[in-house]
């Protein structure tokens, strides 16, 4: 009986460029969050990815370029999750509630890298700072639209002021959440929704029963 013919080892399937890029961004975000921008090295990121450092530079150009790519990806993901969450709302208040929950849930999932960006605002390049500001502008536009629906009789300057207040407060609350694991994204969203309800009470639309979905919680 003839011995079985040895089979050549299976060839390892190469990762596509898009998949490799996402892997690099995943690892980079993790390392930036752990080490901070200044202490992060491209050598460590490359080693964790299982690629050469020159390949990392080929994709992103520099450590700054890699951080900008991380921020840009998060910007797109944050917009996507908040828009999808709000799409299922039945009332203006439910839109606000769902948007807040989505925002704080996203920030909680990326808490280390988010905290790094806020705690080291001058450490990275002007390009990174602009990418962070672009994310703020994106969320400001989203919030302003929600508030205009939530409080339809509010003047434009009131909507603009509350948008800026909410942006600043949301970032501070997100940092607070990193030191308070007992506080959930829903808790943070409830605080922000209560604040908006009370502060904008003179301009709120008449309450109407939800047509479906979960109604936002009553203020405590």
QUITA-V224276 format. One line per field, one symbol per residue. psi: psi as a letter, one per 40 degrees, with the letter a starting at -180 (. if undefined). burial: 1 if it has 24 or more other ideal C-beta (glycine too) atoms within 12 Angstrom, else 0. A space follows every 10 residues. Layout:
psi: ???
burial: ???
This chain:
psi: hiiihhhiih hhhihidddd dddddddddd dddddiddeh idddddddef iiddddddde didddddddd dddddddddd dddddddeid iddddddddd dddddddddf ddddddddef dedaiddddd dddddddddd dddddddddd gdehiddddd dddddddddd ddddddddeg eehidddddd ddddddddde deeiihiiii eiihiiiii.
burial: 0000000000 0000000000 1011111110 1110101001 0100110110 1000010011 0011111111 1111101110 1110110010 1111111111 1111111101 1111111101 0001000100 1100110111 0111111111 1001000110 0110111011 1011111100 0000101111 1111011011 0011000000 0000010000
